[in-house]
Amino acid sequence: MRMRTNVDPGIVALDAQAVSESLRLVTQATTADLARPTPCADWTLHGLLRHMIAQHYGFAAASAGDGDLARWRPRPLGDDPVAAYRAAAECVLGAFAADGVLDRDFPLPEFTRGLMYPGAQAISFHFVDYVVHSWDVARTLGFPARFSPALLEAALSVARAVPGGEARHEPGAAFAPEVASPGGSLLDQIVANLGRSPRWRPPGTGGGTPGPRRRAISSGSLFEEQIGYARAVVDGDWVHVSGTTGFDYATMTVSDDVVEQAGQCLRNIEAALAEADCTFADVVRVRYLLPDRADFEPCWPLLRRWFADAAPAATMLVCGLADPRMKIEIEVYARRPVA
């Protein structure tokens, strides 16, 4: 029996991007990280990597018409888990790059025995899996997963086509029941649709479990490069966002209007918080720094729109700033939500 479905004709390229992102993330893992818990219930990073490697080899075999279930069995990671993952990723990327792969039928015995899947549909399964598994690895290590909006739109379409209902509750189901994620990002919606909580974080360091690592976030501002600092630092559950001004960091230009500067400050902060998997709702303290106290009140309506829901502790200071064009600087502290 053969299934049919409509799939994005660029699915091979999309899948390659997802696998490449998973490889970028896996290469940042250390031996100590292998013991970390992951968003996949009952799997440490070690177990997740074994599963991911087995899937790569299983799909690569299926692309050649090989339906032997043994191709899907997990194998030891060996002395170099990163190298083992890279070899598996390169294997499946090479298999999917073959001429005519979309016109082939794939046996997927790990999914359903006796059923053949059109190449495009089978690769779409692999694609959405590696968007989600990239997120799994990223969240485990405390790094962001980076995908283009176009890729995420395509992945969300595939995720929404995955059957839900009682099948998700059966033993051995590929995905857990859908999790609510109102107002979440595209990636949040994808992982929630496939049974992950977008708010999942590794447990704390109690009981010997490795906790989230410290990492720096850059906005690409020339100031960061020239002075030697980060736009934000994630340290465990805490996110410290540096004093941020109204420069558009892409063009290094700044408005003469203080309210416009404040708006750009907040957009710059929003981008840093997003890299740390936070929003303004997670902000617990804000500091406003202005050279001219008279410039503060015109900003109040704008600040209220951004901060009213969080209602953080706040301080306003009158002081000189590094550049005479700067009329306001804002710094925030946030605490990342725990699932």
C-alpha positions in Angstrom: 0.0 0.0 0.0 1.3 3.5 -0.9 0.3 6.8 0.8 0.1 10.1 -1.1 0.2 13.6 0.1 1.1 17.2 -1.0 4.6 18.3 0.3 6.7 21.3 -0.3 8.8 20.6 -3.5 11.8 22.1 -1.7 11.6 19.6 1.1 15.1 18.1 0.4 16.8 21.6 0.8 14.6 22.3 3.9 15.6 19.0 5.4 19.3 19.7 4.8 19.0 23.0 6.6 17.4 21.3 9.6 20.0 18.5 9.8 22.8 21.0 9.4 21.4 23.0 12.3 21.2 19.9 14.4 24.9 19.1 13.6 25.9 22.7 14.5 24.3 22.2 17.9 25.6 18.7 18.5 29.2 19.8 17.8 28.9 22.2 20.8 28.2 19.3 23.2 30.9 18.0 25.6 31.3 14.6 27.1 29.9 15.9 30.4 26.8 17.1 28.5 25.8 13.6 27.5 24.4 13.0 31.0 22.0 16.0 30.7 18.3 15.4 30.7 16.4 16.4 27.5 12.9 17.5 26.6 12.4 13.9 25.4 11.0 12.0 28.4 13.4 9.3 29.8 16.3 10.3 27.4 19.5 12.0 28.4 21.4 13.7 25.6 23.3 10.4 25.2 20.1 8.5 24.5 18.7 11.3 22.2 21.9 11.2 20.1 21.7 7.4 19.7 18.1 7.8 18.5 18.9 10.6 16.1 21.8 8.6 14.6 19.6 5.6 14.2 17.0 7.6 12.4 19.5 9.1 10.0 20.7 5.6 9.0 17.2 4.3 8.9 15.9 7.0 6.6 19.1 6.7 4.4 18.4 3.0 4.0 14.8 3.6 3.2 15.6 6.0 0.5 17.3 3.1 -1.3 14.3 0.8 -0.8 15.8 -1.1 2.2 13.1 -1.8 4.7 15.1 -3.9 7.1 14.2 -2.8 10.7 17.7 -3.5 11.8 18.8 -0.3 10.0 16.8 1.7 12.6 18.4 0.1 15.7 20.4 2.4 18.0 24.1 1.8 18.0 26.9 2.7 20.5 28.2 6.3 20.2 31.8 5.2 20.6 34.7 7.3 21.8 33.6 10.4 19.8 29.8 11.0 19.9 30.1 14.2 17.8 32.0 12.4 15.0 29.4 9.5 15.2 26.6 12.0 14.8 28.4 13.9 11.9 28.9 10.6 10.0 25.2 9.7 10.4 24.1 13.2 9.3 26.3 13.2 6.3 25.0 9.7 5.4 21.3 10.8 5.3 22.2 14.1 3.5 24.0 12.2 0.8 21.1 9.7 0.5 18.5 12.5 0.1 20.7 14.4 -2.4 20.5 11.5 -4.9 18.8 12.1 -8.2 15.1 11.1 -8.3 14.9 10.6 -4.5 11.5 12.3 -4.4 10.1 9.8 -7.0 11.0 6.8 -4.9 8.9 4.9 -2.4 10.3 4.6 1.1 9.6 1.7 3.4 9.5 3.0 7.0 9.3 0.0 9.2 9.8 2.0 12.4 6.6 3.8 11.6 4.4 1.2 9.8 5.2 -2.2 8.4 4.0 -3.0 4.9 3.3 0.6 4.0 5.3 2.6 1.3 5.6 6.3 1.6 6.3 8.7 -1.4 9.8 10.1 -1.1 8.7 13.7 -0.5 6.4 12.6 2.3 9.0 10.5 4.0 11.6 13.3 3.8 9.0 15.7 5.3 8.8 13.3 8.3 12.5 13.5 8.7 12.5 17.2 8.2 10.1 18.0 11.0 11.8 15.5 13.3 15.1 17.4 12.9 13.6 20.8 13.5 12.2 19.4 16.7 15.4 17.4 17.6 17.5 20.5 16.9 15.3 22.3 19.5 15.7 19.4 21.9 19.5 19.6 21.7 19.5 23.4 21.8 17.3 23.5 24.9 19.3 20.8 26.6 22.6 22.7 26.1 21.1 26.2 26.7 21.7 27.5 23.2 19.2 28.9 20.7 18.2 26.9 17.6 18.4 29.1 14.5 16.0 28.6 11.6 14.7 30.9 8.9 11.0 32.0 9.1 10.4 30.2 5.8 11.7 26.9 7.1 9.6 27.3 10.3 6.5 28.0 8.3 7.1 24.8 6.3 7.8 22.8 9.4 4.6 24.1 11.1 2.6 23.0 8.1 4.0 19.5 8.4 3.6 19.4 12.2 -0.1 20.3 11.9 -0.6 17.4 9.5 0.6 14.9 12.1 -2.4 13.0 13.5 -3.4 13.8 17.1 -6.0 12.3 19.3 -5.8 9.0 21.1 -2.9 7.8 18.9 -0.6 10.2 20.8 -1.4 8.4 24.0 -0.5 4.9 22.8 2.8 3.2 24.0 5.6 3.9 21.5 3.8 6.8 19.9 6.2 9.0 17.8 4.9 12.2 19.5 3.3 13.0 22.8 -0.1 14.7 23.0 -0.1 18.4 21.8 0.7 21.1 24.3 -1.0 24.4 24.4 1.2 27.3 23.3 -1.0 30.4 22.8 0.9 33.3 21.3 4.1 31.3 21.0 6.7 31.8 18.2 6.7 29.6 15.1 9.2 27.2 16.7 7.2 27.2 20.0 4.1 26.2 18.0 6.0 23.4 16.2 7.4 21.8 19.3 4.1 22.2 21.2 2.2 20.7 18.4 4.5 17.7 18.6 4.2 17.2 22.3 7.0 19.4 23.8 6.5 22.2 26.3 8.1 25.4 24.8 8.9 26.4 28.4 10.9 23.2 29.2 14.3 23.9 30.9 16.9 21.5 32.3 16.4 20.8 36.0 18.7 22.7 38.4 22.0 21.5 39.6 20.6 19.7 42.7 21.2 16.0 42.9 24.2 16.2 40.6 22.3 17.0 37.4 24.1 19.5 35.2 22.4 22.8 35.1 22.1 25.4 32.3 25.5 26.8 31.2 26.5 30.5 31.1 26.5 32.0 27.6 26.8 35.4 26.0 24.4 36.8 23.4 25.6 39.3 20.8 23.5 41.7 18.8 26.2 42.5 16.3 26.6 46.0 17.6 30.0 47.6 16.9 30.0 48.9 20.5 30.1 45.3 21.7 33.0 44.5 19.5 35.0 47.7 20.3 34.4 47.7 24.0 34.3 44.0 24.7 30.9 43.1 26.2 27.8 41.1 25.4 24.3 42.4 24.7 23.1 39.9 27.2 24.4 37.1 29.4 22.4 34.0 30.3 23.5 32.6 33.7 21.3 29.7 34.7 17.7 31.0 34.9 18.8 34.6 34.9 19.2 36.9 31.9 21.2 40.1 32.3 20.7 42.5 29.4 23.3 45.2 29.1 22.4 48.9 28.9 20.8 49.2 25.5 20.5 52.4 23.5 18.4 53.5 20.5 20.8 52.6 17.8 19.6 50.4 14.9 22.5 48.0 15.1 22.1 46.9 11.5 22.9 50.4 10.2 24.4 51.9 13.4 22.1 54.9 13.0 20.0 56.6 15.7 17.0 58.9 15.7 17.1 62.4 17.2 13.7 61.8 18.9 13.8 60.3 22.4 10.6 58.3 22.1 11.8 56.8 18.8 15.1 56.0 20.5 13.2 54.3 23.4 11.2 52.2 20.9 14.4 51.1 19.2 16.0 50.3 22.7 13.0 48.1 23.4 13.2 46.3 20.1 16.9 45.7 20.6 16.2 44.3 24.1 13.3 42.2 22.7 15.7 40.5 20.3 18.2 39.7 23.1 15.5 38.3 25.3 14.2 36.1 22.4 17.7 34.7 22.0 17.6 33.7 25.7 14.1 32.2 25.3 12.5 35.0 27.2 10.0 37.8 26.6 9.2 41.1 28.3 6.8 39.2 30.5 9.8 37.6 32.2 11.5 40.9 33.1 11.9 41.5 36.9 13.9 44.8 36.9 14.4 47.7 34.5 16.7 50.7 34.8 16.3 53.8 32.7 19.3 56.1 32.2 18.8 59.6 30.6 21.0 62.7 30.3 17.9 65.0 30.5 15.2 64.2 33.1 12.7 66.1 31.0 12.9 63.4 28.3 11.6 60.7 30.6 7.9 61.6 30.8 7.3 61.7 27.0 8.5 58.0 27.0 6.0 56.8 29.7 3.1 55.7 27.4 5.6 53.7 25.3 7.2 52.1 28.3 3.8 51.3 29.9 2.8 49.4 26.7 6.0 47.2 26.9 6.3 46.7 30.6 2.7 46.9 32.1 2.1 43.1 32.1 5.4 42.3 33.8 5.3 45.3 36.2 9.0 45.0 37.0 10.9 46.9 39.7 12.2 50.1 38.1 14.8 52.8 38.6 15.4 56.0 36.6 18.8 57.7 36.8 19.9 61.0 35.3 23.5 60.7 34.0 25.7 61.2 31.0 25.8 58.6 28.3 28.7 57.4 26.1 27.6 59.3 22.9 25.9 62.8 22.8 23.4 61.4 20.3 22.1 59.0 22.9 19.0 60.3 24.8 18.0 57.1 26.7 19.6 53.8 27.7 17.6 50.9 29.1 18.9 47.8 30.9 16.8 44.9 32.1 17.1 41.7 34.2 14.8 38.7 33.4 14.3 35.3 34.9 13.6 32.5 32.4 10.3 30.6 32.9 10.5 27.1 34.2 8.1 24.4 32.8 
